[in-house]
């Protein structure tokens, strides 16, 4: 079983993913962290040195390499489901969960921690960050809505597991 967590950057995919993996006794993988480790560069450095197209191809390649894995929770980069045939690939490989969190709440979260390693945060004001997230939400929501399950902000990992049991995704 592969559980894919998708949603806007800052929606809590990695935080929830780590907790879900722990509760399910699954492995956890963050596609962005995997790319950083493989490339030896931060996401910002990859974007700056090679451009977005190169990064999106790295995401696609990383996704395809996950096919042989089992019992894993995968946190995808925010844009990963929206490029190439990635969303279809995600759905063919496992069960996808869309973390639907408002751009306003994400802005508050990201601004509070001021994580400069994120390309979308680096050097942006709170207003610019919100505008960016609203734009990304408009561009990406149709892709995210194709997930097998949609959950909202504030749901606990235990509640997610109960939903998955109700839907007979896990036992």
Secondary structure, DSSP 8 states (H G I E B T S, - for coil): -EEEEE-STTSSHHHHHHHHHHHHT-EEEEHHHHHHHHHTS-HHHHHHHH-HHHHHHHHHHHHHTTTT--SEEEE--TTGGGSTTHHHHHHHHSEEEEEE--HHHHHHHHHHHT-TTSTTTTT--HHHHHHHHHHHHHHHHHHHTTSSEEEETT--HHHHHHHHHHTTS--
